[in-house]
Amino acid sequence: MNIVWALVVMVLVTTVTVTAMLLVRRRAPEGSYFSDGDRASGVFGVLATGFSVLLGFIIFLSFTSYDQSRAGAESEATIVAQQVETAHFLPGKTGAELTGELMCYARSVAGVEWHSVNTGTLKNSLNPWGAEMFRTISTVNPRTPTEQSAYDRWLDQTANREQARIDRVHGAEGIIPTPVWLVLGVISLVIFGYLLFFADPAEGAVTQGLLMGSVTVVITLLLFLLVFFDHPHGDGVGRLKPTAMVRTIGMIDSELEVVGLTVTPPCDDRGNRR
């Protein structure tokens, strides 16, 4: 959900709750439905505190997941650039072949795979170019110390790249379980219903509307923030983008141009096999 729709929904929800408060206020007794306002305020404080603590804790965990996805995307892009350098120390034509496959891997991440993550259709599928690189490196027989060192380094970088990919895509389908959403929804409705009992015709309509509206805005914004962190990929302000991998694609092209190598990747600009 983008920021415009979030604002529209927030305005609609606030309008509904404020209208409900003003309608209840017409028939409410003076001084509200509570005979002891201080005791009622104390109970509301318990409800609000419990809700805010629970929501704040969940938002913190969600932000941690969001940051893990962002860091995973950065690490994955960095490792791909490092593997291009490592590939040139491998024997025979393996280096050029792996470089082309790495370029396709980077294009696939920034293209087809990122789109699948945004739409939630990636599931447990593997990147096809990761499998291609595995098949290619399996045919390598390093002989010299330099080749053996590069071979070992490549395997270590591959393991790190795969872990970074897992970190990047782990939150694509949402990390907050359904029961948590149900609990937050029920608590929100309880707070809304409890506030209606504070309806008081002795107070002005603006004051009553502000009482309900301010609470509604705060709760709605916090829930939308939680939705944002729960689905960090997609379109909209603040969503994760393949910026790091796009930058890496440009770096690879520049490096190859500097060293005078010409590599034709076996894929199109979005990482699809030719």
Phi and psi in degrees as a GROMACS rama.xvg file:
@    title "Ramachandran Plot"
@    xaxis  label "Phi"
@    yaxis  label "Psi"
@TYPE xy
-83.3857  175.347  ASN-2
-68.1974  -30.4247  ILE-3
-66.3738  -48.0975  VAL-4
-64.654  -35.6559  TRP-5
-61.7104  -43.2059  ALA-6
-65.818  -39.9648  LEU-7
-62.0565  -47.1737  VAL-8
-63.6121  -40.9706  VAL-9
-61.3103  -42.8431  MET-10
-64.5329  -42.4301  VAL-11
-64.3756  -45.4576  LEU-12
-63.5691  -42.2347  VAL-13
-64.339  -40.1005  THR-14
-61.4964  -43.0573  THR-15
-63.6922  -46.8332  VAL-16
-68.4524  -39.918  THR-17
-65.8927  -41.3655  VAL-18
-61.2037  -42.4145  THR-19
-61.172  -41.9153  ALA-20
-62.1987  -43.8011  MET-21
-68.5113  -33.3565  LEU-22
-68.933  -43.1594  LEU-23
-65.8028  -34.1818  VAL-24
-59.9702  -29.6762  ARG-25
-62.3153  -35.0194  ARG-26
-108.203  0.54406  ARG-27
-74.4014  148.865  ALA-28
-73.6023  157.23  PRO-29
-64.6668  137.098  GLU-30
89.9166  5.69598  GLY-31
80.1303  176.989  SER-32
-75.0367  -13.1455  TYR-33
-91.5678  130.919  PHE-34
-78.1961  -25.6946  SER-35
-120.416  95.4337  ASP-36
-64.5969  -35.4508  GLY-37
-65.4151  -42.3626  ASP-38
-66.4658  -40.7989  ARG-39
-63.4569  -39.8788  ALA-40
-64.7987  -35.2475  SER-41
-64.8422  -41.898  GLY-42
-64.2986  -41.8143  VAL-43
-62.7133  -36.3788  PHE-44
-61.925  -37.5133  GLY-45
-65.2663  -45.1905  VAL-46
-60.1586  -49.2485  LEU-47
-65.0857  -39.8925  ALA-48
-66.1183  -44.3288  THR-49
-61.2438  -41.4107  GLY-50
-66.0559  -45.0574  PHE-51
-66.3563  -38.8936  SER-52
-65.1988  -46.6714  VAL-53
-61.7063  -47.2116  LEU-54
-66.2656  -40.6847  LEU-55
-62.892  -40.156  GLY-56
-65.1593  -42.4068  PHE-57
-67.07  -39.4652  ILE-58
-63.4697  -39.0977  ILE-59
-61.092  -46.4842  PHE-60
-64.1026  -39.0453  LEU-61
-66.3773  -39.6827  SER-62
-64.3779  -36.5391  PHE-63
-61.3581  -41.4963  THR-64
-65.8868  -41.3396  SER-65
-60.0083  -45.3882  TYR-66
-67.0849  -33.403  ASP-67
-65.4188  -40.4094  GLN-68
-64.567  -42.135  SER-69
-63.7752  -45.7837  ARG-70
-65.4441  -37.1158  ALA-71
-62.5147  -40.3919  GLY-72
-64.3042  -40.7104  ALA-73
-64.932  -46.1002  GLU-74
-64.2754  -42.6707  SER-75
-59.9655  -44.091  GLU-76
-64.6028  -41.2607  ALA-77
-64.5159  -42.4477  THR-78
-66.6512  -37.2855  ILE-79
-60.2595  -43.2908  VAL-80
-63.6918  -38.3799  ALA-81
-68.1135  -36.1946  GLN-82
-67.4118  -29.4392  GLN-83
-61.4889  -41.8582  VAL-84
-67.3429  -41.1036  GLU-85
-64.6796  -35.5959  THR-86
-61.1344  -29.7378  ALA-87
-72.9766  -9.87387  HIS-88
-97.5688  2.25657  PHE-89
-86.4344  156.943  LEU-90
-72.4517  156.992  PRO-91
59.8369  -143.446  GLY-92
-88.9166  7.22664  LYS-93
-61.335  -39.3338  THR-94
-59.4149  -46.8973  GLY-95
-66.7952  -38.5074  ALA-96
-65.8803  -43.9865  GLU-97
-67.1883  -35.1982  LEU-98
-62.5124  -44.1889  THR-99
-61.936  -39.4531  GLY-100
-70.4599  -34.5198  GLU-101
-64.9358  -39.457  LEU-102
-62.6643  -39.8541  MET-103
-68.1315  -36.8169  CYS-104
-62.1098  -45.9629  TYR-105
-63.6915  -43.0025  ALA-106
-64.1983  -38.4241  ARG-107
-65.695  -41.7526  SER-108
-61.8477  -46.2322  VAL-109
-76.833  -14.5174  ALA-110
-112.075  -93.1088  GLY-111
-61.6387  -46.7848  VAL-112
-68.1244  -40.2956  GLU-113
-64.4147  -37.0765  TRP-114
-63.5606  -40.1545  HIS-115
-65.2664  -37.3449  SER-116
-65.6412  -43.1847  VAL-117
-61.2573  -37.3141  ASN-118
-91.4821  -2.37741  THR-119
73.1934  23.5827  GLY-120
-106.636  5.66424  THR-121
-69.4662  -39.9504  LEU-122
55.2427  -131.249  LYS-123
-106.765  20.1591  ASN-124
-70.5827  149.251  SER-125
-93.6762  157.602  LEU-126
-75.3477  122.695  ASN-127
-61.4264  -29.8399  PRO-128
-76.2539  -22.4302  TRP-129
-65.3713  -40.361  GLY-130
-67.3751  -37.932  ALA-131
-62.6737  -42.4388  GLU-132
-65.3298  -34.9173  MET-133
-64.0665  -43.162  PHE-134
-64.2987  -38.6668  ARG-135
-68.0004  -46.4437  THR-136
-69.1405  -22.9183  ILE-137
-68.1457  -20.4547  SER-138
-89.5814  -3.7499  THR-139
-79.8491  137.149  VAL-140
-125.195  87.6019  ASN-141
-67.2392  137.971  PRO-142
-117.167  -50.0261  ARG-143
-79.2483  160.062  THR-144
-56.4687  -36.907  PRO-145
-65.205  -44.1084  THR-146
-65.8649  -39.8434  GLU-147
-65.6859  -40.162  GLN-148
-65.0177  -41.7986  SER-149
-65.6642  -37.3458  ALA-150
-63.3231  -46.8748  TYR-151
-63.5421  -41.0829  ASP-152
-63.8213  -39.8543  ARG-153
-60.8951  -43.8909  TRP-154
-63.0791  -41.2228  LEU-155
-63.4072  -43.2981  ASP-156
-66.5566  -35.1437  GLN-157
-63.1385  -43.991  THR-158
-61.8969  -41.8313  ALA-159
-67.5337  -36.9058  ASN-160
-66.6977  -40.9363  ARG-161
-65.5516  -37.7291  GLU-162
-67.0318  -39.7762  GLN-163
-63.6769  -36.8789  ALA-164
-64.7763  -41.3664  ARG-165
-60.3017  -43.0691  ILE-166
-62.9159  -36.6721  ASP-167
-68.6537  -39.3342  ARG-168
-101.318  -2.02331  VAL-169
-64.7495  -27.7182  HIS-170
-99.2669  14.4288  GLY-171
-64.0838  -33.8636  ALA-172
-101.32  11.6529  GLU-173
92.1525  141.581  GLY-174
-112.844  -11.7451  ILE-175
-91.5419  121.048  ILE-176
-69.2179  157.723  PRO-177
-57.9002  -41.5995  THR-178
-56.7079  -33.9089  PRO-179
-66.3784  -42.5339  VAL-180
-62.3996  -39.7848  TRP-181
-63.7906  -41.9521  LEU-182
-64.1354  -44.4399  VAL-183
-63.6005  -39.2646  LEU-184
-65.7115  -42.7022  GLY-185
-65.3511  -43.1497  VAL-186
-63.4499  -38.8732  ILE-187
-61.7873  -42.2535  SER-188
-66.9627  -36.8763  LEU-189
-63.475  -44.0083  VAL-190
-63.2109  -42.314  ILE-191
-60.8908  -47.1496  PHE-192
-64.2847  -37.9756  GLY-193
-65.5624  -38.6402  TYR-194
-63.8024  -30.323  LEU-195
-62.6108  -26.7708  LEU-196
-75.5976  -7.60339  PHE-197
-89.1139  2.85163  PHE-198
-58.285  129.995  ALA-199
-143.063  113.113  ASP-200
-67.5271  -15.2633  PRO-201
-73.8584  -20.6125  ALA-202
-93.4955  158.312  GLU-203
-69.4766  157.09  GLY-204
-64.103  -35.8415  ALA-205
-64.6078  -43.1385  VAL-206
-62.2877  -44.5272  THR-207
-65.1898  -40.0553  GLN-208
-65.4038  -38.1987  GLY-209
-67.0975  -37.1932  LEU-210
-58.5927  -50.0611  LEU-211
-75.5078  -42.4124  MET-212
-64.1618  -41.4404  GLY-213
-64.8801  -42.2591  SER-214
-65.0528  -41.5991  VAL-215
-62.862  -43.8831  THR-216
-61.5193  -45.4561  VAL-217
-63.6248  -47.7368  VAL-218
-64.3484  -42.4318  ILE-219
-63.5491  -43.5945  THR-220
-64.3888  -40.0749  LEU-221
-65.1949  -39.367  LEU-222
-66.8507  -38.8786  LEU-223
-66.1447  -36.4756  PHE-224
-62.6566  -38.2814  LEU-225
-66.6103  -40.2045  LEU-226
-61.149  -40.1176  VAL-227
-61.6939  -47.7764  PHE-228
-70.5648  -27.6913  PHE-229
-71.7352  -28.8311  ASP-230
-127.578  80.8633  HIS-231
-72.8929  -14.637  PRO-232
-98.0546  158.844  HIS-233
123.448  -167.054  GLY-234
-94.0461  151.181  ASP-235
127.587  167.919  GLY-236
-66.2037  129.791  VAL-237
84.5608  -7.40456  GLY-238
-68.757  152.144  ARG-239
-69.2579  135.59  LEU-240
-124.225  157.85  LYS-241
-78.7622  41.4344  PRO-242
-61.1701  -44.6632  THR-243
-63.8917  -42.4578  ALA-244
-71.1858  -36.1825  MET-245
-62.291  -40.3748  VAL-246
-63.8965  -38.3685  ARG-247
-65.5585  -38.7251  THR-248
-58.9054  -43.318  ILE-249
-65.0234  -38.5296  GLY-250
-64.7131  -40.7388  MET-251
-62.7948  -45.0444  ILE-252
-60.3026  -41.2314  ASP-253
-66.7534  -41.9575  SER-254
-63.8388  -43.4063  GLU-255
-63.8503  -36.59  LEU-256
-67.8864  -37.5953  GLU-257
-66.9295  -43.8789  VAL-258
-83.668  -2.92678  VAL-259
78.2814  26.8667  GLY-260
-100.757  142.717  LEU-261
-117.072  114.21  THR-262
-122.527  125.234  VAL-263
-101.687  105.328  THR-264
-67.673  142.477  PRO-265
-82.5738  45.3154  PRO-266
-155.676  168.625  CYS-267
-88.6508  -171.844  ASP-268
-67.2292  -18.559  ASP-269
-102.06  6.25283  ARG-270
89.7006  7.64171  GLY-271
-79.8648  138.649  ASN-272
-61.4731  135.715  ARG-273
